[in-house]
Amino acid sequence: MEEQLIYKSKNGDPNAFALIVDKYTSYLFSVVFRIVNVEEEAKDIVQETFIAAWQNLNKYDSSKSKLTTWLYTIATRMAFDVLRKRKEQVELTDAVFTGHSGCVSAQMDNNEMAELIKSATKSLSPMQKVVFVLRDIESMEVSEVCEITGWSAKQIKDNLYVARKQIRERLKRLVIE
Amino acid sequence: MENDLYEQFVNDLKKCRPQMGDEKDFKRNVMRKIGVSSVSVRPWIGIMRVAASLLLLVSMVGYGAMEYYTWDKRLYTVRNQNAYPLTEKSSWECRQSVRELIKELSTAEALMLNNEIVISKSRLHRLQAENQELSYFVEDLMAYMQIRSPVDYAAYQSGETIQITSWKLRKDYGVCDGINK
């Protein structure tokens, strides 16, 4: 089914591509939002991802990677660039996080989630943040993260180690305060 | 405790999947942008269309030119083939000349048969004796006949008698060409 959609999309069928957009929008938005933590920026990135995918579909080889991996690759790299270029991040007060009682799970809206991630990952570098989101939140395999980011397994493991350590320290500090 | 906090934090984030508020509008917008960009993605399609149109135009112009050229050629050929235009054959001067010629021929007894002018080998022999000058002219006439009307000439050669009329002289034997030159 998906193979047919890809084949038709490659031949310029926008209706087939619309089905791909329909299927993967929420997945892509989820990943990108967790990385950039700003809804409008996340939407822009997802939109640009689909446009880039449409324009480069002929370069996509389904025998080499899954469509999701290919789309995640485009989206994640755009999100990573946004993080790197972002010079002034909104400094959130620790009070926002301390207000989080623990398990709020399903009741959390996008803003609360963004603030929670931002406050916990404030000190992380863009690379550490991307690795943390893909590996620990999205539960991707190291090999898949390697394919998406283009980084080595060692880079990923090292950065994840540092990210986890920093988040733990930050969480501990916030709870004590 | 650190691990508990970290795991709780990660689990909370996993459970809460970010939701796009206006997903339908977003998808519609994406497809609209793709519809616009798809034109720029494949500029060669536009180039191909223009090239095809130009090719078609050039072909049509070429066809028209060829038609005109061949028509011109055909007309030229037809004119050449019809080297003895009727206007010349039927010109007044020619008619007059042929009428004079018929009148002259009709004066020779050797060529007359039942008030009609005829030519045969034996009659031509008799004409040579009767009017040598006229016989030379008839010999010239035979040359015209040989070229323009081989059937009559073959009949003459086989000994048949050929009837001569002003019409035959003008139309069949092309005598006017010789007269008008």
Interface residues (C-beta under 8 A of the other chain):
Chain A: G12 P14 F17 A18 V21 D22 T25 S26 F29 S30 F33 R34 E39 A42 K43 V46 Q47 F50 I51 W54 Q55 G102 C103 V104 S105 A106 M108 N110 M113 L116 I117 A120 D136 I137 S139 R164 I167 R168 L171 K172 V175
Chain B: M1 E2 N3 L5 Y6 Q8 F9 V10 N11 D12 L13 K14 K15 C16 R17 P18 Q19 M20 G21 E23 F26 K27 N29 V30 M31 K33 I34 G35 S37 S38 V41 R42
